[in-house]
Amino acid sequence: MDWEALWEALLGSFLPAPTGSRLLDAAPTGIFRSPLFWTWIALLAGLIGLACCIVYVGLRSTPALLWLALLVDAVALVVVRRALKWRYPI
């Protein structure tokens, strides 16, 4: 099994490249101390939690409120990610 390809598929562009890491390049910008970044992390955790809850309850018997919350969370996640890209163009 090619572990390098698996890590690259899972971590995407944050995998250390031969010339340096994109993650290490982002550190001096202050993005990791930004409340916007932590909002994005919280929304991502909420999205994962809602998806796990929907799968646990069952796709067909899930209340509409959970589906609506998942949709609102996904839209908010995209908006906050766009704001991060605009504020910290790495």
N, CA, C and O atoms as a CHARMM CRD file, in Angstrom:
* protein
*
  360
    1    1 MET  N      0.84300  -1.17800   0.00000 PROA 1      0.00000
    2    1 MET  CA     0.00000   0.00000   0.00000 PROA 1      0.00000
    3    1 MET  C      0.89100   1.24400   0.00000 PROA 1      0.00000
    4    1 MET  O      1.88300   1.30600   0.72500 PROA 1      0.00000
    5    2 ASP  N      0.53400   2.21100  -0.80200 PROA 2      0.00000
    6    2 ASP  CA     1.30600   3.43900  -0.92000 PROA 2      0.00000
    7    2 ASP  C      0.78900   4.45100   0.11400 PROA 2      0.00000
    8    2 ASP  O     -0.20000   5.14500  -0.12300 PROA 2      0.00000
    9    3 TRP  N      1.47500   4.52100   1.26100 PROA 3      0.00000
   10    3 TRP  CA     1.03900   5.40300   2.34500 PROA 3      0.00000
   11    3 TRP  C      1.15800   6.87100   1.97200 PROA 3      0.00000
   12    3 TRP  O      0.34500   7.69000   2.40000 PROA 3      0.00000
   13    4 GLU  N      2.16300   7.20700   1.17700 PROA 4      0.00000
   14    4 GLU  CA     2.34400   8.60500   0.76200 PROA 4      0.00000
   15    4 GLU  C      1.14000   9.09800  -0.04300 PROA 4      0.00000
   16    4 GLU  O      0.66400  10.21300   0.16900 PROA 4      0.00000
   17    5 ALA  N      0.65300   8.27100  -0.96100 PROA 5      0.00000
   18    5 ALA  CA    -0.51100   8.65000  -1.76600 PROA 5      0.00000
   19    5 ALA  C     -1.76500   8.73200  -0.90400 PROA 5      0.00000
   20    5 ALA  O     -2.62100   9.58800  -1.12800 PROA 5      0.00000
   21    6 LEU  N     -1.87300   7.84200   0.08200 PROA 6      0.00000
   22    6 LEU  CA    -3.02400   7.88200   0.97700 PROA 6      0.00000
   23    6 LEU  C     -3.03200   9.16500   1.80300 PROA 6      0.00000
   24    6 LEU  O     -4.07400   9.80700   1.93200 PROA 6      0.00000
   25    7 TRP  N     -1.88700   9.54800   2.36300 PROA 7      0.00000
   26    7 TRP  CA    -1.80600  10.78800   3.14000 PROA 7      0.00000
   27    7 TRP  C     -2.06700  12.00100   2.26900 PROA 7      0.00000
   28    7 TRP  O     -2.71400  12.95200   2.70700 PROA 7      0.00000
   29    8 GLU  N     -1.57000  11.97800   1.04000 PROA 8      0.00000
   30    8 GLU  CA    -1.80500  13.09400   0.13500 PROA 8      0.00000
   31    8 GLU  C     -3.29400  13.22400  -0.19500 PROA 8      0.00000
   32    8 GLU  O     -3.81500  14.33400  -0.30500 PROA 8      0.00000
   33    9 ALA  N     -3.96600  12.10000  -0.35100 PROA 9      0.00000
   34    9 ALA  CA    -5.40000  12.13400  -0.63800 PROA 9      0.00000
   35    9 ALA  C     -6.18300  12.63500   0.57000 PROA 9      0.00000
   36    9 ALA  O     -7.15800  13.37000   0.41500 PROA 9      0.00000
   37   10 LEU  N     -5.76200  12.23800   1.77800 PROA 10     0.00000
   38   10 LEU  CA    -6.48100  12.64700   2.98400 PROA 10     0.00000
   39   10 LEU  C     -6.20500  14.09800   3.37500 PROA 10     0.00000
   40   10 LEU  O     -7.12400  14.82800   3.74500 PROA 10     0.00000
   41   11 LEU  N     -4.96100  14.51100   3.29500 PROA 11     0.00000
   42   11 LEU  CA    -4.59000  15.83200   3.79000 PROA 11     0.00000
   43   11 LEU  C     -4.51500  16.89400   2.70400 PROA 11     0.00000
   44   11 LEU  O     -4.46300  18.08400   3.01600 PROA 11     0.00000
   45   12 GLY  N     -4.50900  16.50100   1.46100 PROA 12     0.00000
   46   12 GLY  CA    -4.52400  17.46500   0.36500 PROA 12     0.00000
   47   12 GLY  C     -3.29300  18.33700   0.34400 PROA 12     0.00000
   48   12 GLY  O     -2.16700  17.84100   0.35500 PROA 12     0.00000
   49   13 SER  N     -3.51100  19.64000   0.31400 PROA 13     0.00000
   50   13 SER  CA    -2.40500  20.56400   0.13300 PROA 13     0.00000
   51   13 SER  C     -1.63700  20.84400   1.42200 PROA 13     0.00000
   52   13 SER  O     -0.62600  21.54400   1.37800 PROA 13     0.00000
   53   14 PHE  N     -2.07800  20.32500   2.56800 PROA 14     0.00000
   54   14 PHE  CA    -1.35600  20.55400   3.80900 PROA 14     0.00000
   55   14 PHE  C     -0.23000  19.55000   4.01400 PROA 14     0.00000
   56   14 PHE  O      0.50500  19.64600   4.99700 PROA 14     0.00000
   57   15 LEU  N     -0.08000  18.59200   3.11100 PROA 15     0.00000
   58   15 LEU  CA     1.00500  17.63300   3.19800 PROA 15     0.00000
   59   15 LEU  C      2.32100  18.34100   2.91000 PROA 15     0.00000
   60   15 LEU  O      2.40100  19.10900   1.95100 PROA 15     0.00000
   61   16 PRO  N      3.34600  18.10700   3.70600 PROA 16     0.00000
   62   16 PRO  CA     4.62500  18.78300   3.44500 PROA 16     0.00000
   63   16 PRO  C      5.16000  18.47200   2.05600 PROA 16     0.00000
   64   16 PRO  O      5.28400  17.31600   1.65100 PROA 16     0.00000
   65   17 ALA  N      5.46900  19.54000   1.34900 PROA 17     0.00000
   66   17 ALA  CA     6.02700  19.40600   0.00600 PROA 17     0.00000
   67   17 ALA  C      7.55300  19.42800   0.10700 PROA 17     0.00000
   68   17 ALA  O      8.09200  19.80000   1.14900 PROA 17     0.00000
   69   18 PRO  N      8.25600  19.03600  -0.95800 PROA 18     0.00000
   70   18 PRO  CA     9.71300  19.04500  -0.90100 PROA 18     0.00000
   71   18 PRO  C     10.30000  20.43800  -0.63100 PROA 18     0.00000
   72   18 PRO  O     11.35900  20.54500  -0.01400 PROA 18     0.00000
   73   19 THR  N      9.63500  21.49100  -1.07800 PROA 19     0.00000
   74   19 THR  CA    10.16500  22.84100  -0.87300 PROA 19     0.00000
   75   19 THR  C      9.70200  23.45500   0.43600 PROA 19     0.00000
   76   19 THR  O     10.18400  24.52900   0.79700 PROA 19     0.00000
   77   20 GLY  N      8.81200  22.83900   1.14600 PROA 20     0.00000
   78   20 GLY  CA     8.30000  23.38200   2.39600 PROA 20     0.00000
   79   20 GLY  C      6.84300  22.99300   2.57500 PROA 20     0.00000
   80   20 GLY  O      6.23000  22.40000   1.68700 PROA 20     0.00000
   81   21 SER  N      6.31900  23.32000   3.69000 PROA 21     0.00000
   82   21 SER  CA     4.94700  22.95100   3.98500 PROA 21     0.00000
   83   21 SER  C      4.03300  24.15500   3.86400 PROA 21     0.00000
   84   21 SER  O      4.37400  25.25300   4.30300 PROA 21     0.00000
   85   22 ARG  N      2.88300  23.94400   3.27200 PROA 22     0.00000
   86   22 ARG  CA     1.90400  25.01600   3.17300 PROA 22     0.00000
   87   22 ARG  C      1.37200  25.36800   4.55100 PROA 22     0.00000
   88   22 ARG  O      1.02500  26.51800   4.82100 PROA 22     0.00000
   89   23 LEU  N      1.31300  24.36700   5.41900 PROA 23     0.00000
   90   23 LEU  CA     0.88000  24.59200   6.78800 PROA 23     0.00000
   91   23 LEU  C      1.86400  25.49800   7.52100 PROA 23     0.00000
   92   23 LEU  O      1.45400  26.39400   8.25900 PROA 23     0.00000
   93   24 LEU  N      3.15600  25.26800   7.32200 PROA 24     0.00000
   94   24 LEU  CA     4.15900  26.11400   7.96000 PROA 24     0.00000
   95   24 LEU  C      4.20300  27.49900   7.33300 PROA 24     0.00000
   96   24 LEU  O      4.54300  28.46900   8.01000 PROA 24     0.00000
   97   25 ASP  N      3.86600  27.61000   6.04900 PROA 25     0.00000
   98   25 ASP  CA     3.81000  28.92000   5.40600 PROA 25     0.00000
   99   25 ASP  C      2.65200  29.74900   5.93900 PROA 25     0.00000
  100   25 ASP  O      2.72300  30.97800   5.94000 PROA 25     0.00000
  101   26 ALA  N      1.58700  29.09700   6.39100 PROA 26     0.00000
  102   26 ALA  CA     0.40700  29.80500   6.88100 PROA 26     0.00000
  103   26 ALA  C      0.59700  30.31700   8.29900 PROA 26     0.00000
  104   26 ALA  O     -0.07900  31.26500   8.69900 PROA 26     0.00000
  105   27 ALA  N      1.49500  29.72000   9.06900 PROA 27     0.00000
  106   27 ALA  CA     1.65500  30.08500  10.47300 PROA 27     0.00000
  107   27 ALA  C      2.03000  31.55200  10.68700 PROA 27     0.00000
  108   27 ALA  O      1.44800  32.17500  11.57500 PROA 27     0.00000
  109   28 PRO  N      2.95900  32.14600   9.93700 PROA 28     0.00000
  110   28 PRO  CA     3.32000  33.54600  10.19400 PROA 28     0.00000
  111   28 PRO  C      2.19700  34.54100   9.89600 PROA 28     0.00000
  112   28 PRO  O      2.25300  35.67700  10.36800 PROA 28     0.00000
  113   29 THR  N      1.19500  34.15300   9.14000 PROA 29     0.00000
  114   29 THR  CA     0.11300  35.08600   8.81100 PROA 29     0.00000
  115   29 THR  C     -0.80600  35.34000   9.99000 PROA 29     0.00000
  116   29 THR  O     -1.52600  36.33800   9.99400 PROA 29     0.00000
  117   30 GLY  N     -0.80400  34.46800  10.99000 PROA 30     0.00000
  118   30 GLY  CA    -1.67900  34.60700  12.13900 PROA 30     0.00000
  119   30 GLY  C     -3.03100  33.96100  11.94400 PROA 30     0.00000
  120   30 GLY  O     -3.94600  34.18900  12.73600 PROA 30     0.00000
  121   31 ILE  N     -3.17300  33.16100  10.90900 PROA 31     0.00000
  122   31 ILE  CA    -4.46200  32.54000  10.61200 PROA 31     0.00000
  123   31 ILE  C     -4.90600  31.60700  11.73000 PROA 31     0.00000
  124   31 ILE  O     -6.10400  31.47700  11.97900 PROA 31     0.00000
  125   32 PHE  N     -3.96100  30.95300  12.41100 PROA 32     0.00000
  126   32 PHE  CA    -4.32400  29.98000  13.43700 PROA 32     0.00000
  127   32 PHE  C     -4.76800  30.65300  14.73600 PROA 32     0.00000
  128   32 PHE  O     -5.31200  29.98000  15.61200 PROA 32     0.00000
  129   33 ARG  N     -4.55200  31.95200  14.88200 PROA 33     0.00000
  130   33 ARG  CA    -5.02700  32.70200  16.04900 PROA 33     0.00000
  131   33 ARG  C     -6.28800  33.48000  15.74600 PROA 33     0.00000
  132   33 ARG  O     -6.84900  34.12600  16.63100 PROA 33     0.00000
  133   34 SER  N     -6.74100  33.42500  14.50700 PROA 34     0.00000
  134   34 SER  CA    -7.89800  34.19600  14.08000 PROA 34     0.00000
  135   34 SER  C     -9.20300  33.57500  14.56700 PROA 34     0.00000
  136   34 SER  O     -9.37900  32.36000  14.47200 PROA 34     0.00000
  137   35 PRO  N    -10.13400  34.40200  15.09400 PROA 35     0.00000
  138   35 PRO  CA   -11.45100  33.86500  15.47500 PROA 35     0.00000
  139   35 PRO  C    -12.21900  33.31000  14.27000 PROA 35     0.00000
  140   35 PRO  O    -13.04700  32.41200  14.41900 PROA 35     0.00000
  141   36 LEU  N    -11.94700  33.83800  13.09800 PROA 36     0.00000
  142   36 LEU  CA   -12.58300  33.33800  11.88400 PROA 36     0.00000
  143   36 LEU  C    -12.15700  31.90100  11.60400 PROA 36     0.00000
  144   36 LEU  O    -12.97100  31.07600  11.19100 PROA 36     0.00000
  145   37 PHE  N    -10.88500  31.60700  11.82800 PROA 37     0.00000
  146   37 PHE  CA   -10.37500  30.25100  11.63700 PROA 37     0.00000
  147   37 PHE  C    -11.02700  29.28800  12.62300 PROA 37     0.00000
  148   37 PHE  O    -11.41700  28.18300  12.24500 PROA 37     0.00000
  149   38 TRP  N    -11.14500  29.70000  13.88400 PROA 38     0.00000
  150   38 TRP  CA   -11.73700  28.82700  14.89100 PROA 38     0.00000
  151   38 TRP  C    -13.23900  28.67800  14.67100 PROA 38     0.00000
  152   38 TRP  O    -13.81500  27.65000  15.02900 PROA 38     0.00000
  153   39 THR  N    -13.87900  29.68900  14.08800 PROA 39     0.00000
  154   39 THR  CA   -15.28800  29.55800  13.70400 PROA 39     0.00000
  155   39 THR  C    -15.42600  28.50900  12.61300 PROA 39     0.00000
  156   39 THR  O    -16.34600  27.69100  12.64000 PROA 39     0.00000
  157   40 TRP  N    -14.50700  28.53500  11.65300 PROA 40     0.00000
  158   40 TRP  CA   -14.51300  27.55100  10.57900 PROA 40     0.00000
  159   40 TRP  C    -14.32000  26.13500  11.14300 PROA 40     0.00000
  160   40 TRP  O    -14.99400  25.20100  10.70900 PROA 40     0.00000
  161   41 ILE  N    -13.41700  25.97700  12.09400 PROA 41     0.00000
  162   41 ILE  CA   -13.17300  24.66900  12.71300 PROA 41     0.00000
  163   41 ILE  C    -14.42400  24.19600  13.45100 PROA 41     0.00000
  164   41 ILE  O    -14.79300  23.02500  13.36300 PROA 41     0.00000
  165   42 ALA  N    -15.08400  25.11600  14.18800 PROA 42     0.00000
  166   42 ALA  CA   -16.30400  24.75000  14.91600 PROA 42     0.00000
  167   42 ALA  C    -17.42400  24.35400  13.95600 PROA 42     0.00000
  168   42 ALA  O    -18.15500  23.39800  14.21600 PROA 42     0.00000
  169   43 LEU  N    -17.56400  25.08500  12.84700 PROA 43     0.00000
  170   43 LEU  CA   -18.57900  24.73000  11.85800 PROA 43     0.00000
  171   43 LEU  C    -18.28300  23.37400  11.22000 PROA 43     0.00000
  172   43 LEU  O    -19.19600  22.58900  10.96100 PROA 43     0.00000
  173   44 LEU  N    -17.02000  23.11000  10.97300 PROA 44     0.00000
  174   44 LEU  CA   -16.63000  21.81900  10.40800 PROA 44     0.00000
  175   44 LEU  C    -16.93500  20.68700  11.37900 PROA 44     0.00000
  176   44 LEU  O    -17.43000  19.63500  10.97200 PROA 44     0.00000
  177   45 ALA  N    -16.64100  20.89600  12.66800 PROA 45     0.00000
  178   45 ALA  CA   -16.95500  19.88200  13.67700 PROA 45     0.00000
  179   45 ALA  C    -18.46900  19.67800  13.77500 PROA 45     0.00000
  180   45 ALA  O    -18.94200  18.55200  13.92900 PROA 45     0.00000
  181   46 GLY  N    -19.21900  20.77200  13.68600 PROA 46     0.00000
  182   46 GLY  CA   -20.67700  20.66400  13.71000 PROA 46     0.00000
  183   46 GLY  C    -21.21900  19.90700  12.51100 PROA 46     0.00000
  184   46 GLY  O    -22.15200  19.11400  12.63800 PROA 46     0.00000
  185   47 LEU  N    -20.63000  20.15200  11.34300 PROA 47     0.00000
  186   47 LEU  CA   -21.05300  19.45100  10.13700 PROA 47     0.00000
  187   47 LEU  C    -20.79500  17.95700  10.25000 PROA 47     0.00000
  188   47 LEU  O    -21.64400  17.14500   9.88100 PROA 47     0.00000
  189   48 ILE  N    -19.63400  17.59900  10.75500 PROA 48     0.00000
  190   48 ILE  CA   -19.30500  16.18000  10.93600 PROA 48     0.00000
  191   48 ILE  C    -20.23600  15.55300  11.97000 PROA 48     0.00000
  192   48 ILE  O    -20.70800  14.43100  11.78600 PROA 48     0.00000
  193   49 GLY  N    -20.50000  16.27700  13.05400 PROA 49     0.00000
  194   49 GLY  CA   -21.39900  15.77400  14.08800 PROA 49     0.00000
  195   49 GLY  C    -22.81500  15.58300  13.57500 PROA 49     0.00000
  196   49 GLY  O    -23.45000  14.57100  13.87200 PROA 49     0.00000
  197   50 LEU  N    -23.31700  16.54500  12.80700 PROA 50     0.00000
  198   50 LEU  CA   -24.66400  16.41100  12.23700 PROA 50     0.00000
  199   50 LEU  C    -24.74500  15.24700  11.25800 PROA 50     0.00000
  200   50 LEU  O    -25.73000  14.51000  11.24300 PROA 50     0.00000
  201   51 ALA  N    -23.71500  15.08600  10.44800 PROA 51     0.00000
  202   51 ALA  CA   -23.70800  13.97900   9.48800 PROA 51     0.00000
  203   51 ALA  C    -23.69600  12.64100  10.21700 PROA 51     0.00000
  204   51 ALA  O    -24.39400  11.71000   9.81300 PROA 51     0.00000
  205   52 CYS  N    -22.91500  12.53700  11.28100 PROA 52     0.00000
  206   52 CYS  CA   -22.89100  11.29600  12.06600 PROA 52     0.00000
  207   52 CYS  C    -24.23800  11.05300  12.73100 PROA 52     0.00000
  208   52 CYS  O    -24.69700   9.91300  12.81100 PROA 52     0.00000
  209   53 CYS  N    -24.86600  12.10800  13.20400 PROA 53     0.00000
  210   53 CYS  CA   -26.18300  11.98300  13.83400 PROA 53     0.00000
  211   53 CYS  C    -27.22800  11.51200  12.82900 PROA 53     0.00000
  212   53 CYS  O    -28.06000  10.66100  13.14500 PROA 53     0.00000
  213   54 ILE  N    -27.18600  12.06100  11.62800 PROA 54     0.00000
  214   54 ILE  CA   -28.13800  11.66000  10.59100 PROA 54     0.00000
  215   54 ILE  C    -27.93400  10.20200  10.20500 PROA 54     0.00000
  216   54 ILE  O    -28.90500   9.47200  10.00600 PROA 54     0.00000
  217   55 VAL  N    -26.69600   9.77700  10.09800 PROA 55     0.00000
  218   55 VAL  CA   -26.43000   8.38100   9.76700 PROA 55     0.00000
  219   55 VAL  C    -26.86400   7.47300  10.91000 PROA 55     0.00000
  220   55 VAL  O    -27.39200   6.38800  10.67000 PROA 55     0.00000
  221   56 TYR  N    -26.64800   7.90200  12.14700 PROA 56     0.00000
  222   56 TYR  CA   -27.03300   7.08600  13.30300 PROA 56     0.00000
  223   56 TYR  C    -28.55400   6.94100  13.39600 PROA 56     0.00000
  224   56 TYR  O    -29.06000   5.84900  13.65400 PROA 56     0.00000
  225   57 VAL  N    -29.27300   8.03100  13.18800 PROA 57     0.00000
  226   57 VAL  CA   -30.73000   7.99200  13.27100 PROA 57     0.00000
  227   57 VAL  C    -31.30300   7.19400  12.11000 PROA 57     0.00000
  228   57 VAL  O    -32.29200   6.47800  12.27100 PROA 57     0.00000
  229   58 GLY  N    -30.70300   7.31200  10.97500 PROA 58     0.00000
  230   58 GLY  CA   -31.20100   6.63300   9.77900 PROA 58     0.00000
  231   58 GLY  C    -31.58800   7.66600   8.74700 PROA 58     0.00000
  232   58 GLY  O    -32.25600   8.64900   9.06900 PROA 58     0.00000
  233   59 LEU  N    -31.18100   7.45800   7.51800 PROA 59     0.00000
  234   59 LEU  CA   -31.39200   8.45800   6.47600 PROA 59     0.00000
  235   59 LEU  C    -32.86600   8.71700   6.20600 PROA 59     0.00000
  236   59 LEU  O    -33.24500   9.85900   5.94500 PROA 59     0.00000
  237   60 ARG  N    -33.69800   7.70300   6.26100 PROA 60     0.00000
  238   60 ARG  CA   -35.11500   7.87400   5.91700 PROA 60     0.00000
  239   60 ARG  C    -35.95000   8.41100   7.08500 PROA 60     0.00000
  240   60 ARG  O    -36.96700   9.06800   6.86400 PROA 60     0.00000
  241   61 SER  N    -35.53300   8.13900   8.30900 PROA 61     0.00000
  242   61 SER  CA   -36.33000   8.57000   9.46100 PROA 61     0.00000
  243   61 SER  C    -35.77300   9.82600  10.12900 PROA 61     0.00000
  244   61 SER  O    -36.16700  10.16400  11.24600 PROA 61     0.00000
  245   62 THR  N    -34.87200  10.50600   9.46000 PROA 62     0.00000
  246   62 THR  CA   -34.26400  11.70800  10.02800 PROA 62     0.00000
  247   62 THR  C    -35.25000  12.87000   9.98300 PROA 62     0.00000
  248   62 THR  O    -35.87700  13.10300   8.95000 PROA 62     0.00000
  249   63 PRO  N    -35.40000  13.60600  11.09200 PROA 63     0.00000
  250   63 PRO  CA   -36.27600  14.77900  11.07900 PROA 63     0.00000
  251   63 PRO  C    -35.77200  15.84800  10.10800 PROA 63     0.00000
  252   63 PRO  O    -34.57100  15.99100   9.88200 PROA 63     0.00000
  253   64 ALA  N    -36.70200  16.57900   9.55200 PROA 64     0.00000
  254   64 ALA  CA   -36.34800  17.59800   8.56900 PROA 64     0.00000
  255   64 ALA  C    -35.47600  18.68600   9.17800 PROA 64     0.00000
  256   64 ALA  O    -34.68700  19.31800   8.47500 PROA 64     0.00000
  257   65 LEU  N    -35.61300  18.90600  10.47900 PROA 65     0.00000
  258   65 LEU  CA   -34.81000  19.93500  11.13800 PROA 65     0.00000
  259   65 LEU  C    -33.31700  19.61700  11.08500 PROA 65     0.00000
  260   65 LEU  O    -32.49200  20.52200  10.95700 PROA 65     0.00000
  261   66 LEU  N    -32.97000  18.33800  11.18100 PROA 66     0.00000
  262   66 LEU  CA   -31.55000  17.95500  11.07900 PROA 66     0.00000
  263   66 LEU  C    -31.01400  18.19200   9.66800 PROA 66     0.00000
  264   66 LEU  O    -29.88200  18.64500   9.50000 PROA 66     0.00000
  265   67 TRP  N    -31.82400  17.88900   8.65900 PROA 67     0.00000
  266   67 TRP  CA   -31.40500  18.14400   7.28400 PROA 67     0.00000
  267   67 TRP  C    -31.22300  19.63900   7.04600 PROA 67     0.00000
  268   67 TRP  O    -30.27600  20.05900   6.38300 PROA 67     0.00000
  269   68 LEU  N    -32.13600  20.43400   7.59100 PROA 68     0.00000
  270   68 LEU  CA   -32.03600  21.88000   7.45400 PROA 68     0.00000
  271   68 LEU  C    -30.79100  22.41700   8.16600 PROA 68     0.00000
  272   68 LEU  O    -30.09100  23.28300   7.64000 PROA 68     0.00000
  273   69 ALA  N    -30.52600  21.90000   9.35900 PROA 69     0.00000
  274   69 ALA  CA   -29.33100  22.31100  10.09600 PROA 69     0.00000
  275   69 ALA  C    -28.06700  21.93200   9.33800 PROA 69     0.00000
  276   69 ALA  O    -27.10200  22.69500   9.32200 PROA 69     0.00000
  277   70 LEU  N    -28.06300  20.76300   8.71300 PROA 70     0.00000
  278   70 LEU  CA   -26.90800  20.33800   7.91900 PROA 70     0.00000
  279   70 LEU  C    -26.69700  21.26200   6.73100 PROA 70     0.00000
  280   70 LEU  O    -25.56300  21.62600   6.42100 PROA 70     0.00000
  281   71 LEU  N    -27.77300  21.64300   6.06900 PROA 71     0.00000
  282   71 LEU  CA   -27.67200  22.54900   4.92500 PROA 71     0.00000
  283   71 LEU  C    -27.18300  23.93900   5.35300 PROA 71     0.00000
  284   71 LEU  O    -26.31400  24.52000   4.70400 PROA 71     0.00000
  285   72 VAL  N    -27.73900  24.46200   6.43400 PROA 72     0.00000
  286   72 VAL  CA   -27.31600  25.78200   6.92600 PROA 72     0.00000
  287   72 VAL  C    -25.85700  25.75900   7.36200 PROA 72     0.00000
  288   72 VAL  O    -25.11300  26.70500   7.10200 PROA 72     0.00000
  289   73 ASP  N    -25.45200  24.68300   8.02100 PROA 73     0.00000
  290   73 ASP  CA   -24.05700  24.54900   8.44800 PROA 73     0.00000
  291   73 ASP  C    -23.12300  24.48300   7.24400 PROA 73     0.00000
  292   73 ASP  O    -22.05600  25.09600   7.25900 PROA 73     0.00000
  293   74 ALA  N    -23.50400  23.76000   6.21900 PROA 74     0.00000
  294   74 ALA  CA   -22.66000  23.65900   5.02300 PROA 74     0.00000
  295   74 ALA  C    -22.52600  25.00800   4.31800 PROA 74     0.00000
  296   74 ALA  O    -21.43800  25.36200   3.86300 PROA 74     0.00000
  297   75 VAL  N    -23.61300  25.75700   4.22500 PROA 75     0.00000
  298   75 VAL  CA   -23.55600  27.07600   3.59300 PROA 75     0.00000
  299   75 VAL  C    -22.69600  28.02500   4.42000 PROA 75     0.00000
  300   75 VAL  O    -21.89000  28.77200   3.86600 PROA 75     0.00000
  301   76 ALA  N    -22.86400  28.00200   5.75300 PROA 76     0.00000
  302   76 ALA  CA   -22.04700  28.85100   6.61500 PROA 76     0.00000
  303   76 ALA  C    -20.57700  28.47400   6.52300 PROA 76     0.00000
  304   76 ALA  O    -19.70800  29.34500   6.57300 PROA 76     0.00000
  305   77 LEU  N    -20.29500  27.19500   6.38900 PROA 77     0.00000
  306   77 LEU  CA   -18.91300  26.73200   6.25200 PROA 77     0.00000
  307   77 LEU  C    -18.28200  27.28600   4.97900 PROA 77     0.00000
  308   77 LEU  O    -17.12800  27.71600   4.99600 PROA 77     0.00000
  309   78 VAL  N    -19.01700  27.27900   3.89200 PROA 78     0.00000
  310   78 VAL  CA   -18.50100  27.81600   2.62800 PROA 78     0.00000
  311   78 VAL  C    -18.27600  29.32200   2.73900 PROA 78     0.00000
  312   78 VAL  O    -17.26600  29.83600   2.25800 PROA 78     0.00000
  313   79 VAL  N    -19.20800  30.02700   3.37000 PROA 79     0.00000
  314   79 VAL  CA   -19.06600  31.48300   3.50900 PROA 79     0.00000
  315   79 VAL  C    -17.85100  31.83700   4.36700 PROA 79     0.00000
  316   79 VAL  O    -17.08400  32.73200   4.01200 PROA 79     0.00000
  317   80 VAL  N    -17.67400  31.14800   5.48400 PROA 80     0.00000
  318   80 VAL  CA   -16.53100  31.42900   6.35900 PROA 80     0.00000
  319   80 VAL  C    -15.22900  31.04600   5.67600 PROA 80     0.00000
  320   80 VAL  O    -14.22300  31.73800   5.83100 PROA 80     0.00000
  321   81 ARG  N    -15.23400  29.96700   4.93200 PROA 81     0.00000
  322   81 ARG  CA   -14.00600  29.56800   4.20600 PROA 81     0.00000
  323   81 ARG  C    -13.64600  30.61200   3.15700 PROA 81     0.00000
  324   81 ARG  O    -12.46800  30.92400   2.98400 PROA 81     0.00000
  325   82 ARG  N    -14.63200  31.15600   2.45500 PROA 82     0.00000
  326   82 ARG  CA   -14.37900  32.22000   1.48000 PROA 82     0.00000
  327   82 ARG  C    -13.81600  33.45600   2.17300 PROA 82     0.00000
  328   82 ARG  O    -12.90300  34.10000   1.65600 PROA 82     0.00000
  329   83 ALA  N    -14.35900  33.78700   3.34000 PROA 83     0.00000
  330   83 ALA  CA   -13.85000  34.94200   4.09100 PROA 83     0.00000
  331   83 ALA  C    -12.41100  34.70300   4.52900 PROA 83     0.00000
  332   83 ALA  O    -11.59500  35.62400   4.50700 PROA 83     0.00000
  333   84 LEU  N    -12.09700  33.48300   4.92300 PROA 84     0.00000
  334   84 LEU  CA   -10.71100  33.16400   5.28300 PROA 84     0.00000
  335   84 LEU  C     -9.78400  33.28800   4.09000 PROA 84     0.00000
  336   84 LEU  O     -8.68200  33.82300   4.21200 PROA 84     0.00000
  337   85 LYS  N    -10.21900  32.79800   2.93500 PROA 85     0.00000
  338   85 LYS  CA    -9.39400  32.90200   1.72600 PROA 85     0.00000
  339   85 LYS  C     -9.17600  34.36300   1.33900 PROA 85     0.00000
  340   85 LYS  O     -8.11200  34.72500   0.83700 PROA 85     0.00000
  341   86 TRP  N    -10.18900  35.20000   1.57400 PROA 86     0.00000
  342   86 TRP  CA   -10.06900  36.62100   1.23600 PROA 86     0.00000
  343   86 TRP  C     -9.14400  37.32000   2.22900 PROA 86     0.00000
  344   86 TRP  O     -8.32100  38.15000   1.84300 PROA 86     0.00000
  345   87 ARG  N     -9.28300  36.97800   3.51200 PROA 87     0.00000
  346   87 ARG  CA    -8.49600  37.65200   4.55600 PROA 87     0.00000
  347   87 ARG  C     -7.06100  37.18600   4.57900 PROA 87     0.00000
  348   87 ARG  O     -6.15500  37.99200   4.78900 PROA 87     0.00000
  349   88 TYR  N     -6.83100  35.89800   4.36700 PROA 88     0.00000
  350   88 TYR  CA    -5.47700  35.32100   4.40800 PROA 88     0.00000
  351   88 TYR  C     -5.18200  34.61800   3.08900 PROA 88     0.00000
  352   88 TYR  O     -5.27100  33.39200   3.01800 PROA 88     0.00000
  353   89 PRO  N     -4.83100  35.36500   2.03900 PROA 89     0.00000
  354   89 PRO  CA    -4.53700  34.71300   0.74000 PROA 89     0.00000
  355   89 PRO  C     -3.16600  34.05600   0.76500 PROA 89     0.00000
  356   89 PRO  O     -2.14500  34.69500   0.50800 PROA 89     0.00000
  357   90 ILE  N     -3.16500  32.78100   1.07800 PROA 90     0.00000
  358   90 ILE  CA    -1.87600  32.03800   1.18700 PROA 90     0.00000
  359   90 ILE  C     -1.59200  31.39100  -0.15300 PROA 90     0.00000
  360   90 ILE  O     -0.57300  30.71800  -0.31000 PROA 90     0.00000
